[in-house]
Amino acid sequence: MSNVKVISAEDFEQEVNAHQGAVLVDFFAEWCGPCKMIAPLLDQLSTEKDDIKIVKIDADNAQELMTKFGIRGIPTLLLFKDGELAATKVGALSLTQLKEFVA
């Protein structure tokens, strides 16, 4: 079962910045083809790795966050470690690339 949680932009501070450890944030949209391609991979990753929290934010409802992090395309993955942005990846990834990104 997937441990991926959809959060709102308002929950970002509590769910990401206040979290100790690694958090992978997926900025997605329902209409985005590549977003739909990586969704099952994120679900799979969430069941394989319990040391990383995975959350998704609907980009259409998070314009302030998109601007704050300079996001111009989706899907965009942001990796946070202890509340600090550690890495960014834009575009769909394979499961292997996804695992390397979070490693």
Order of alpha helices (4+ residues) and beta strands (2+ residues): beta-beta-alpha-beta-alpha-beta-beta-alpha
